[in-house]
Amino acid sequence: MKCALCDDKTCYQGKDCTALKEKVMSKCKAETKNLEIMATAANLGARHYMKLTRLEELITFCKSMGYKTLGIAFCIGLESEAKVLHELLEKDFKVYSVCCKICGIDKEDFGLEKIKDGRYEAMCNPIGQAIVLNEKGTGLNIICGLCLGHDILFSKYSEAPVTAFIVKDRVLAHNPAGAIYSRYYRRRFGIDK
């Protein structure tokens, strides 16, 4: 599949290019939670298209899904953003937040490269973050700026569904799509036409 390169997008009008339609439909119907998430996402789009920010969508989605307890896995570099997010969500939900440096495990314990040699550096611990939130029984976990790779491990070990609120990009103020929108970056990657 190379859908991103397709100019027709006839799937938007109902064409099945894959012969997977029945398989997908059975997966949606097999677990009621899958269908509930799909329906809630569709309702959110239909009722609030171009009206809500991602934060407002997150809150509306969580309320519609009936989530009572939310988890935030955040990077220490975005602690102020995580604090504001935690406080906002706490108005409507029970919220747990877990910093990436939980447990204070030394990078040297795993032979990990340090940012600056000659000093103690605690490694990021996305598996630990997932374990903590799993033990709290969160209904949904929210990633707030975890590093690339750490977000993958957190998602892998989280028992609850995961969504991203902030995606880390230290260069572009946590707006990774900026590299695609910028002609400079497109030229840098050799894809500007």
PAMIRO-594903 format. One record per residue (C-alpha): residue in one letter; x, y, z. Coordinates in Angstrom, 1 decimal, always signed. Each point is the difference from the previous one (the first is absolute). Example, Ala and Ser with C-alpha at 12.3 -4.5 7.8 and 13.67 -1.06 7.14 Angstrom:
% PAMIRO-594903
ATOM fiza      X      Y      Z
ATOM    a  +12.3   -4.5   +7.8
ATOM    s   +1.4   +3.4   -0.7
//
This chain:
% PAMIRO-594903
ATOM fiza      X      Y      Z
ATOM    m   +0.0   +0.0   +0.0
ATOM    k   +1.1   +3.5   -0.9
ATOM    c   -3.2   +1.9   +0.8
ATOM    a   +2.0   +3.2   +0.7
ATOM    l   +1.1   +0.0   -3.7
ATOM    c   -3.5   -0.8   -1.4
ATOM    d   -1.6   +3.0   -1.8
ATOM    d   -3.5   -1.5   -0.3
ATOM    k   -0.9   -1.0   +3.6
ATOM    t   -3.1   -1.8   -1.3
ATOM    c   -0.2   -1.7   +3.4
ATOM    y   -1.6   +3.3   +1.1
ATOM    q   -2.9   -0.8   -2.3
ATOM    g   -0.2   -3.7   +1.1
ATOM    k   +2.4   -1.9   -2.1
ATOM    d   +1.8   -2.9   +1.8
ATOM    c   +3.5   -0.2   -1.6
ATOM    t   +1.1   -2.7   +2.6
ATOM    a   -2.7   -2.7   +0.2
ATOM    l   +0.3   +0.5   +3.8
ATOM    k   -3.4   +1.5   +0.6
ATOM    e   -1.6   -3.1   +1.5
ATOM    k   +3.0   -0.7   +2.2
ATOM    v   +0.0   +3.6   +1.3
ATOM    m   -3.7   +0.0   +0.6
ATOM    s   +0.2   -3.3   +2.0
ATOM    k   +2.8   +1.5   +2.2
ATOM    c   -2.1   +3.1   +0.7
ATOM    k   -3.0   -2.2   +0.9
ATOM    a   +2.0   -2.6   +1.9
ATOM    e   +0.8   +2.3   +2.9
ATOM    t   -2.6   +2.4   +1.2
ATOM    k   +2.8   +2.4   +1.2
ATOM    n   +1.3   +0.3   -3.6
ATOM    l   -3.4   +1.0   -1.3
ATOM    e   -0.6   +2.3   +2.9
ATOM    i   +3.3   +1.9   -0.7
ATOM    m   -0.8   +0.1   -3.7
ATOM    a   -3.5   +1.4   +0.7
ATOM    t   +1.2   +2.5   +2.5
ATOM    a   +2.8   +1.3   -2.4
ATOM    a   -2.6   +0.2   -2.8
ATOM    n   -2.4   +1.9   +2.2
ATOM    l   +2.8   +2.4   +1.1
ATOM    g   +0.8   +0.7   -3.7
ATOM    a   -3.6   +0.4   -1.1
ATOM    r   -1.1   +2.2   +2.9
ATOM    h   +3.1   +2.1   +0.6
ATOM    y   +1.9   +0.1   -3.3
ATOM    m   +2.2   +3.1   -0.1
ATOM    k   -1.5   +1.2   +3.3
ATOM    l   +2.2   -1.5   +2.7
ATOM    t   +3.7   +0.0   +0.8
ATOM    r   +1.8   -3.3   +0.6
ATOM    l   -0.3   +0.7   +3.7
ATOM    e   -3.8   +0.5   -0.2
ATOM    e   -0.3   -3.1   -2.2
ATOM    l   +1.9   -2.0   +2.5
ATOM    i   -2.3   +1.1   +2.9
ATOM    t   -3.1   -0.6   -2.1
ATOM    f   +1.2   -3.4   -1.2
ATOM    c   +0.8   -1.1   +3.6
ATOM    k   -3.4   +1.1   +1.3
ATOM    s   -1.8   -1.7   -2.9
ATOM    m   +1.9   -3.2   +0.6
ATOM    g   -0.9   +0.1   +3.7
ATOM    y   +3.6   +0.0   +1.1
ATOM    k   +0.4   +0.7   +3.7
ATOM    t   +3.7   -0.3   +0.5
ATOM    l   +2.7   +1.4   -2.4
ATOM    g   +3.8   -0.4   +0.0
ATOM    i   +2.6   +2.4   -1.3
ATOM    a   +3.4   -1.2   -1.0
ATOM    f   +2.2   +3.0   -0.3
ATOM    c   +3.5   +1.1   -0.8
ATOM    i   +1.8   +1.9   +2.8
ATOM    g   +0.8   +2.7   -2.7
ATOM    l   -3.8   +0.6   -0.3
ATOM    e   -0.8   +0.0   +3.7
ATOM    s   -1.7   +3.4   -0.1
ATOM    e   -2.2   -1.1   -2.9
ATOM    a   -0.8   -3.3   +1.8
ATOM    k   -0.9   +1.9   +3.2
ATOM    v   -2.5   +2.2   -1.9
ATOM    l   -1.4   -3.0   -1.8
ATOM    h   -0.3   -1.9   +3.3
ATOM    e   -1.8   +2.9   +1.7
ATOM    l   -2.4   +0.5   -2.9
ATOM    l   -0.9   -3.6   -0.3
ATOM    e   -0.4   -0.3   +3.8
ATOM    k   -3.0   +2.2   -0.2
ATOM    d   -2.0   -2.9   -1.6
ATOM    f   +2.1   -3.2   +0.6
ATOM    k   +2.2   -1.7   +2.5
ATOM    v   +3.5   +0.5   -1.4
ATOM    y   +3.4   -1.6   +0.6
ATOM    s   +3.1   +1.4   -1.6
ATOM    v   +3.4   -1.8   -0.2
ATOM    c   +3.3   +1.7   -0.8
ATOM    c   +2.4   -1.7   -2.4
ATOM    k   +2.8   -0.1   +2.6
ATOM    i   -2.1   -2.2   +2.4
ATOM    c   +2.3   -2.4   +2.0
ATOM    g   +3.1   +2.1   -0.7
ATOM    i   +1.8   -2.8   -1.8
ATOM    d   +3.5   +0.9   -1.1
ATOM    k   +0.6   -0.1   -3.7
ATOM    e   +3.3   -1.8   +0.8
ATOM    d   -2.0   -3.0   +1.3
ATOM    f   -0.9   -0.7   -3.6
ATOM    g   +3.0   +1.4   -1.7
ATOM    l   -2.1   +2.8   -1.5
ATOM    e   +1.7   +3.0   -1.6
ATOM    k   -0.2   +3.2   +2.0
ATOM    i   -0.7   +3.5   -1.1
ATOM    k   +2.9   +1.3   +2.1
ATOM    d   +2.8   -2.3   +1.2
ATOM    g   +1.4   +0.1   +3.5
ATOM    r   -3.3   +0.6   +1.8
ATOM    y   -2.9   -2.2   +1.2
ATOM    e   -2.9   -0.3   -2.4
ATOM    a   -3.2   -1.8   +0.7
ATOM    m   -1.3   -1.8   -3.0
ATOM    c   -3.5   +0.5   -1.2
ATOM    n   -2.3   -2.8   +1.2
ATOM    p   -3.0   -0.5   -2.3
ATOM    i   -0.5   -3.6   +1.2
ATOM    g   -0.1   +1.2   +3.6
ATOM    q   -2.5   +2.8   -1.0
ATOM    a   -2.3   -2.6   -1.6
ATOM    i   +0.3   -2.4   +3.0
ATOM    v   -1.0   +2.8   +2.4
ATOM    l   -3.0   +1.1   -2.1
ATOM    n   -1.0   -3.7   -0.5
ATOM    e   -0.1   -0.5   +3.8
ATOM    k   -2.2   +3.1   +0.3
ATOM    g   -2.5   -1.5   -2.4
ATOM    t   -0.2   +3.0   -2.4
ATOM    g   -2.6   -0.1   -2.7
ATOM    l   +2.2   +2.0   -2.5
ATOM    n   +3.6   +1.1   +0.1
ATOM    i   +1.2   +3.2   -1.5
ATOM    i   +3.6   +0.6   -1.3
ATOM    c   +1.3   +3.4   +0.8
ATOM    g   +3.3   +0.5   -1.9
ATOM    l   +1.7   -3.4   +0.5
ATOM    c   +3.1   -0.5   -2.1
ATOM    l   -0.2   -1.9   -3.3
ATOM    g   +0.5   -3.6   +0.9
ATOM    h   -1.1   +0.5   +3.6
ATOM    d   -3.5   +0.8   -1.3
ATOM    i   +0.1   -3.4   -1.8
ATOM    l   +1.0   -1.9   +3.1
ATOM    f   -2.6   +1.8   +2.1
ATOM    s   -2.7   -0.9   -2.6
ATOM    k   +1.2   -3.6   -0.1
ATOM    y   -0.2   -0.5   +3.7
ATOM    s   -3.1   +2.1   +0.8
ATOM    e   -3.1   -2.2   +0.7
ATOM    a   -2.3   +3.0   -0.7
ATOM    p   -0.4   +1.6   -3.4
ATOM    v   +2.5   +2.7   -0.7
ATOM    t   -0.3   +3.4   -1.7
ATOM    a   +2.6   +2.8   -0.5
ATOM    f   -0.7   +3.5   +1.1
ATOM    i   +3.5   +1.4   -0.5
ATOM    v   +2.6   -1.6   -2.3
ATOM    k   +3.5   +1.0   +0.8
ATOM    d   +2.0   +2.1   -2.5
ATOM    r   +2.7   +2.0   +1.8
ATOM    v   +0.9   +1.9   -3.2
ATOM    l   -3.5   +1.0   -1.2
ATOM    a   -1.7   +0.8   +3.4
ATOM    h   -1.7   -3.4   +0.1
ATOM    n   -1.6   +0.5   -3.4
ATOM    p   +1.5   -2.8   -2.1
ATOM    a   -2.3   +0.7   -2.9
ATOM    g   +1.9   +3.3   -0.3
ATOM    a   +2.8   -1.8   -1.9
ATOM    i   -2.6   -1.0   -2.7
ATOM    y   -1.6   +3.4   -0.2
ATOM    s   +3.4   +1.8   -0.2
ATOM    r   +1.4   +0.4   -3.5
ATOM    y   +3.5   +0.3   +1.6
ATOM    y   -0.4   -3.5   +1.6
ATOM    r   -1.5   -1.5   -3.1
ATOM    r   +3.0   +1.2   -2.0
ATOM    r   +2.4   -1.3   +2.7
ATOM    f   -1.5   -3.4   -0.5
ATOM    g   +0.0   +0.3   -3.8
ATOM    i   -3.8   -0.2   -0.4
ATOM    d   -1.0   +3.5   -0.8
ATOM    k   -1.5   +0.2   -3.6
//
